Amino acid sequence: MSRGRYSITLKPFGPTALLIEWPQRMDRDILNDITTLQTQLGTDSPPGILELVPAYASLGVLFDPAQITFEQLCEQVLALYQASATSPIH
């Protein structure tokens, strides 16, 4: 799905995790995009996010399904990512 600066993919990673994937290439801008979203989720964290696990072209989001559904989490992540597309790159 095209959101923000890159086309990202959101998919389940087991019953209590969301995997957000960026284009699979080595690119400093992609890494910056991932860390920006990680920071936003850490700051404006929806209830139920337990842990954020960054990798080179992905971000794992572990969550408590008793507090937030997978679908709700995806909606909130996409909203934050879209909002970050209008912010300057750090």
N, C-alpha and C positions, 0 to 999 in steps of 0.2 A: 504494500500500500504506500502511496506517495504522501508523505507528511514531512513537514519541516524541510531541512536542507537535503536529505537523502531519502531514498526509498527504503523504508524499514519494514521488517516482518515481525509480527508478534505471534507467538505460538506457545501452547502449554509445554512445560518441561517437567512432567510429572504432575501429581495432583495439587501441589502447593507451590508451584513456581511458574513464572512467566519468563520466556526467553525472547529478548528483543535483539534482532539481528540487523546489522548494517551490511552494505556491500562487502563481500569477502575479498578484500585487497588491503595491502599495507599502505596506509595513508594517514598522515598526521592529522589532517582535518577530520577524518572519521573518528580517530581516537579522541580528539578534542570535543567532538559532538557527543560521544559517549560519556565523557567525564562531565560535560555540561549537564546532560540529562541526569546523570547520577547525582550531581550536586543539587539539582532542582528537586529530585525525588527525596533526597535526604533532608532538604530544607522544608519543602511543602508536601511532606509525606502523607499520603492518604492513610487513614487508620487501617491497620492490618498488614502493612509492609514490615517484614521482620529483618530482612537483610538485602543488600545490594552487592552483586558480585560482578565487577567489570572484567572484561577480557578484551583482546585486541579489536575484535569486530562485533562484539555482542555485550549485552548487559543482562545478567540474571537477576530476577526480582523474586525473592522468596516471600510468601504471604500467608496469612492466616485466613483460610476460607470461612471461618466462623465470623470474621469481621468484614471481609470484602470478597465479592465473587470475582472470578476470573474476568468476566465480561466488564464489571465495574472498574476493575483495575486497568484493563485495556483502554477503556474510555478515558480514564484520568491520565494515563501515560500519554496517549495520543494528544490530549488537550495540552499538556505541558510541552510536549515536543513541538506541536504547532506553534505555541506561543514563543518557544525559543527560537524559531526560525526568523522572527522579527527582531530578536535581540542581537546586539553586536556579539561577534565571536570573541571569546576571551583567550 
